[in-house]
Amino acid sequence: MSSNANARVPPPPLKLEVLETRPLSNAETVQNLHHFLSNGTAIHSAPTSIAHQVTQVYEKLRLESKRNQ
């Protein structure tokens, strides 16, 4: 048996963990989404439609958070 050096190993599944039970403010949500989007691995392993939706939510919350400051 020969091993295929070009075989692609899929990324591990995303693990979501609830760290807090209180509702997050828009600013906290923006910060968390920014971290998620900046991570690279998480967002790039998601299907394109989900990645696009998460990015749209982030942008809307970011703008709303700026307006509320």
mmCIF file of the C-alpha atoms, coordinates in Angstrom:
data_MODEL
# 
_entry.id   MODEL 
# 
loop_
_atom_site.group_PDB 
_atom_site.id 
_atom_site.type_symbol 
_atom_site.label_atom_id 
_atom_site.label_alt_id 
_atom_site.label_comp_id 
_atom_site.label_asym_id 
_atom_site.label_entity_id 
_atom_site.label_seq_id 
_atom_site.pdbx_PDB_ins_code 
_atom_site.Cartn_x 
_atom_site.Cartn_y 
_atom_site.Cartn_z 
_atom_site.occupancy 
_atom_site.B_iso_or_equiv 
_atom_site.pdbx_formal_charge 
_atom_site.auth_seq_id 
_atom_site.auth_comp_id 
_atom_site.auth_asym_id 
_atom_site.auth_atom_id 
_atom_site.pdbx_PDB_model_num 
ATOM 1  C CA . MET A 1 1  ? 0.000   0.000  0.000  1.00 0.00 ? 1  MET A CA 1 
ATOM 2  C CA . SER A 1 2  ? 1.340   3.396  -0.907 1.00 0.00 ? 2  SER A CA 1 
ATOM 3  C CA . SER A 1 3  ? 0.299   6.471  1.001  1.00 0.00 ? 3  SER A CA 1 
ATOM 4  C CA . ASN A 1 4  ? -0.983  9.457  -0.889 1.00 0.00 ? 4  ASN A CA 1 
ATOM 5  C CA . ALA A 1 5  ? 1.077   12.468 0.221  1.00 0.00 ? 5  ALA A CA 1 
ATOM 6  C CA . ASN A 1 6  ? -1.438  14.792 -1.418 1.00 0.00 ? 6  ASN A CA 1 
ATOM 7  C CA . ALA A 1 7  ? -4.422  13.401 0.494  1.00 0.00 ? 7  ALA A CA 1 
ATOM 8  C CA . ARG A 1 8  ? -6.368  16.204 2.103  1.00 0.00 ? 8  ARG A CA 1 
ATOM 9  C CA . VAL A 1 9  ? -7.171  15.832 5.787  1.00 0.00 ? 9  VAL A CA 1 
ATOM 10 C CA . PRO A 1 10 ? -10.465 17.545 6.638  1.00 0.00 ? 10 PRO A CA 1 
ATOM 11 C CA . PRO A 1 11 ? -10.390 20.102 9.461  1.00 0.00 ? 11 PRO A CA 1 
ATOM 12 C CA . PRO A 1 12 ? -11.772 19.007 12.815 1.00 0.00 ? 12 PRO A CA 1 
ATOM 13 C CA . PRO A 1 13 ? -15.452 19.834 13.398 1.00 0.00 ? 13 PRO A CA 1 
ATOM 14 C CA . LEU A 1 14 ? -16.216 23.169 15.023 1.00 0.00 ? 14 LEU A CA 1 
ATOM 15 C CA . LYS A 1 15 ? -16.906 22.971 18.724 1.00 0.00 ? 15 LYS A CA 1 
ATOM 16 C CA . LEU A 1 16 ? -19.201 25.558 20.230 1.00 0.00 ? 16 LEU A CA 1 
ATOM 17 C CA . GLU A 1 17 ? -19.009 26.116 23.937 1.00 0.00 ? 17 GLU A CA 1 
ATOM 18 C CA . VAL A 1 18 ? -21.289 28.272 26.078 1.00 0.00 ? 18 VAL A CA 1 
ATOM 19 C CA . LEU A 1 19 ? -19.040 30.283 28.349 1.00 0.00 ? 19 LEU A CA 1 
ATOM 20 C CA . GLU A 1 20 ? -21.620 32.673 29.774 1.00 0.00 ? 20 GLU A CA 1 
ATOM 21 C CA . THR A 1 21 ? -25.345 32.456 30.307 1.00 0.00 ? 21 THR A CA 1 
ATOM 22 C CA . ARG A 1 22 ? -26.107 36.180 30.487 1.00 0.00 ? 22 ARG A CA 1 
ATOM 23 C CA . PRO A 1 23 ? -27.156 37.989 27.302 1.00 0.00 ? 23 PRO A CA 1 
ATOM 24 C CA . LEU A 1 24 ? -24.264 39.674 25.509 1.00 0.00 ? 24 LEU A CA 1 
ATOM 25 C CA . SER A 1 25 ? -24.300 43.325 24.542 1.00 0.00 ? 25 SER A CA 1 
ATOM 26 C CA . ASN A 1 26 ? -23.870 44.268 20.895 1.00 0.00 ? 26 ASN A CA 1 
ATOM 27 C CA . ALA A 1 27 ? -20.299 45.388 21.640 1.00 0.00 ? 27 ALA A CA 1 
ATOM 28 C CA . GLU A 1 28 ? -19.461 42.015 23.225 1.00 0.00 ? 28 GLU A CA 1 
ATOM 29 C CA . THR A 1 29 ? -21.076 40.164 20.335 1.00 0.00 ? 29 THR A CA 1 
ATOM 30 C CA . VAL A 1 30 ? -19.085 42.244 17.836 1.00 0.00 ? 30 VAL A CA 1 
ATOM 31 C CA . GLN A 1 31 ? -15.881 41.476 19.743 1.00 0.00 ? 31 GLN A CA 1 
ATOM 32 C CA . ASN A 1 32 ? -16.644 37.742 19.785 1.00 0.00 ? 32 ASN A CA 1 
ATOM 33 C CA . LEU A 1 33 ? -17.567 37.681 16.085 1.00 0.00 ? 33 LEU A CA 1 
ATOM 34 C CA . HIS A 1 34 ? -14.450 39.668 15.214 1.00 0.00 ? 34 HIS A CA 1 
ATOM 35 C CA . HIS A 1 35 ? -12.333 37.074 17.024 1.00 0.00 ? 35 HIS A CA 1 
ATOM 36 C CA . PHE A 1 36 ? -14.196 34.253 15.248 1.00 0.00 ? 36 PHE A CA 1 
ATOM 37 C CA . LEU A 1 37 ? -13.814 35.851 11.822 1.00 0.00 ? 37 LEU A CA 1 
ATOM 38 C CA . SER A 1 38 ? -10.147 36.697 12.426 1.00 0.00 ? 38 SER A CA 1 
ATOM 39 C CA . ASN A 1 39 ? -9.369  33.126 13.452 1.00 0.00 ? 39 ASN A CA 1 
ATOM 40 C CA . GLY A 1 40 ? -9.406  32.020 9.833  1.00 0.00 ? 40 GLY A CA 1 
ATOM 41 C CA . THR A 1 41 ? -9.720  28.282 10.364 1.00 0.00 ? 41 THR A CA 1 
ATOM 42 C CA . ALA A 1 42 ? -13.236 28.422 11.764 1.00 0.00 ? 42 ALA A CA 1 
ATOM 43 C CA . ILE A 1 43 ? -14.772 30.689 9.156  1.00 0.00 ? 43 ILE A CA 1 
ATOM 44 C CA . HIS A 1 44 ? -12.940 29.171 6.190  1.00 0.00 ? 44 HIS A CA 1 
ATOM 45 C CA . SER A 1 45 ? -14.052 25.663 7.113  1.00 0.00 ? 45 SER A CA 1 
ATOM 46 C CA . ALA A 1 46 ? -17.712 26.764 7.122  1.00 0.00 ? 46 ALA A CA 1 
ATOM 47 C CA . PRO A 1 47 ? -19.789 26.595 3.939  1.00 0.00 ? 47 PRO A CA 1 
ATOM 48 C CA . THR A 1 48 ? -19.668 29.829 1.922  1.00 0.00 ? 48 THR A CA 1 
ATOM 49 C CA . SER A 1 49 ? -23.312 30.716 2.622  1.00 0.00 ? 49 SER A CA 1 
ATOM 50 C CA . ILE A 1 50 ? -22.832 30.393 6.386  1.00 0.00 ? 50 ILE A CA 1 
ATOM 51 C CA . ALA A 1 51 ? -19.586 32.370 6.298  1.00 0.00 ? 51 ALA A CA 1 
ATOM 52 C CA . HIS A 1 52 ? -21.343 35.122 4.327  1.00 0.00 ? 52 HIS A CA 1 
ATOM 53 C CA . GLN A 1 53 ? -24.262 35.229 6.780  1.00 0.00 ? 53 GLN A CA 1 
ATOM 54 C CA . VAL A 1 54 ? -21.945 35.411 9.803  1.00 0.00 ? 54 VAL A CA 1 
ATOM 55 C CA . THR A 1 55 ? -20.002 38.235 8.152  1.00 0.00 ? 55 THR A CA 1 
ATOM 56 C CA . GLN A 1 56 ? -23.235 40.148 7.445  1.00 0.00 ? 56 GLN A CA 1 
ATOM 57 C CA . VAL A 1 57 ? -24.406 39.770 11.056 1.00 0.00 ? 57 VAL A CA 1 
ATOM 58 C CA . TYR A 1 58 ? -21.002 40.958 12.276 1.00 0.00 ? 58 TYR A CA 1 
ATOM 59 C CA . GLU A 1 59 ? -21.085 44.062 10.057 1.00 0.00 ? 59 GLU A CA 1 
ATOM 60 C CA . LYS A 1 60 ? -24.639 44.986 11.110 1.00 0.00 ? 60 LYS A CA 1 
ATOM 61 C CA . LEU A 1 61 ? -23.856 44.563 14.812 1.00 0.00 ? 61 LEU A CA 1 
ATOM 62 C CA . ARG A 1 62 ? -20.594 46.480 14.452 1.00 0.00 ? 62 ARG A CA 1 
ATOM 63 C CA . LEU A 1 63 ? -22.397 49.445 12.864 1.00 0.00 ? 63 LEU A CA 1 
ATOM 64 C CA . GLU A 1 64 ? -25.185 49.360 15.453 1.00 0.00 ? 64 GLU A CA 1 
ATOM 65 C CA . SER A 1 65 ? -22.647 49.179 18.266 1.00 0.00 ? 65 SER A CA 1 
ATOM 66 C CA . LYS A 1 66 ? -20.844 52.263 16.886 1.00 0.00 ? 66 LYS A CA 1 
ATOM 67 C CA . ARG A 1 67 ? -24.151 54.169 16.692 1.00 0.00 ? 67 ARG A CA 1 
ATOM 68 C CA . ASN A 1 68 ? -24.937 53.327 20.324 1.00 0.00 ? 68 ASN A CA 1 
ATOM 69 C CA . GLN A 1 69 ? -21.614 54.592 21.697 1.00 0.00 ? 69 GLN A CA 1 
# 
